[in-house]
């Protein structure tokens, strides 16, 4: 599941952020010019996760809400209902209306790192991604592709590579984990929201 991938990153301590390389800055500028960045964005996702030893991939579906400066809410509807809420201050997972897990930034510094990572991924803020990854890629016409390799540090122990694709929005996120798991998150039906709900992140 996507939640497992995100939480795996969340529990890893981070010893500091490095500056983005010049080529990453160039890619960031090209991608940023192609991206729309609304204050609120809604969409649907399908995640396909391949796990070594399992013949069939694990598939989950749901929807998400991205609020700039507030957070990201992932609502899984299949194969079972659950929510993952990421804000600047915490990561909270709920199932059946009950809190299954809560990590606070005040106690877990990595929470702020993973939230910054997810906000950057969905907003396509490649300049911020350059703090955590060596960034390479290309942009042609309206389409672009990026490859993110973790910089030396604890993050590299759980994540091998991230691949991104998109046009005016991020459309596809592919995670290659160090344990051999591979996840593809397809984002569809993306639309700016004209009726935001700040209460979702309170």
Secondary structure by P-SEA (a helix, b strand, c coil): caaaaaaaaaaccccbbbbbcaaaaaaaaaaaaaccccccccccbbbbbbbccccbbbbbbbccccccccbbbbbbcccccbbbbbcccbbbbbcccccccccccccccaaaaaaaaaaaaaacaaaaaaaccccccccccccbbbbbbbccccccccccbbbbbbcccccbbbbbccccbbbbbbbcbbbbbccccccccc
